[in-house]
Amino acid sequence: MDSLPPELHSLIIERTCASPHAFRAMSLTNTYFHAITASFRFYTIALSSWERAARLLPLLEATPAPKRNIRRLFLGPDLEFAPALALNLLRLAAPTLQDLALIFSSSCALLGAVFRVEFPRLKAMMVRGFYPIPRPGSFPALTHLHLDGNRSPVGVPSAILYAFRSLAHLRISGLRAAPEFARELRDALDIDFEQNTDLQLAPNLRCISLDVQLPKRDQPNQITNLQNAEMRHILLELDQSAGKRKDGPHVEYSEGDVEEIDALKVKLAWLNMPI
C-alpha cells in the first residue's frame, strides 16, 4: 500500500465509503488515511431520526460545497415530520448526489416537493411512501428508479417510460388491486412496439420489475378480488410475452404477501447495496 500513489489511495477509499462503518474504520487506520478520508466524510449519509438530521444540517451548511461531496443519502420516516429540515438536506446534497433513498410513509406533499428539486447527477432513487409522479426534468441522469407505496400508480407508465430518457431499470412494488395501472402499462408497451408513433420508450430501458402484494386469502370485497385477478392476468401476460419483443424492455413479475415497510431493514439493505 505504501508504494501506491495518493490518487489510487483516494480511489480505494472512495470505493469503500459507500458504507459508513468502512469509512470510519479507514479513517482510524493512521494519520495519513485520516487526512485522505476527510474529503469523503459526507460521502454516505443515512438518517433515521430528525434529531440527528438537525445536528448534521448546520455542519453541512458550514462546510464549503466542494468539500461536502455527498454521494449517497438515506432519509427515514421520522424526517417527514420535519419537512423543512428534509428539504434543506436534499438541496445541499443535490449537486453531487448519485443515490437517494426516501421512506416517507404518509407525506405525499413532501415527496412532491422533493421531486421538484433538481438532481443533475442522481443515478439511483428509491422512494417508499405514497408518491406522486416524479418530474423527469429533475432527474436527467436517472438510470434506476424504485417506487413503492402507491397501490395503483396510474399515470406512472406514460409519465416515466417516455419522459425519463436515461432510465434503464424501473421497479414498482406494492401493487394491489391495480387493473388500471396494468392496462396503462400494457398499452404503453403496445404503442411503442406495434404502432408507428413518435412516442418512444426510454431508449436505454431494459427491465421493468413489478412486485405485486396479494392477500393470502380472498377478501370479503368481491370487487377487490376481481381487480386483483385482472391485474395479475395482465401483468403475467406482459411477463410471458416479453421475449417476443426483440428490442424492448424485459418485464419481470413477482408476487408476495401484503407486508408493512420495515424502515430499518430497508436501510440496512440500502447501505450494503453497491452504486
Secondary structure, 3 states (H helix, E strand, C coil): CCCCCHHHHHHHHHHHCCCHHHHHHHHCCCHHHHHHHHHHCCCEEEECCHHHHHHHHHHHHHCCHHHHCCCEEEECHHHHHCHHHHHHHHHHHCCCCCEEEEEECCCHHHHHHHCCCCCCCCCEEEEEECCCCCCHHHCCCCCEEEEECCCCCCCHHHHHCCCCCCCCEEEEEEECCCHHHHHHHHHHHHHHHHCCCCCCCCCCCCEEEEEEECCCCCCCCHHHHHHHHHHHHHHHHHHHHHHHCCCCCEEEEEEECCCCCCHHHHHHHHHCCCC
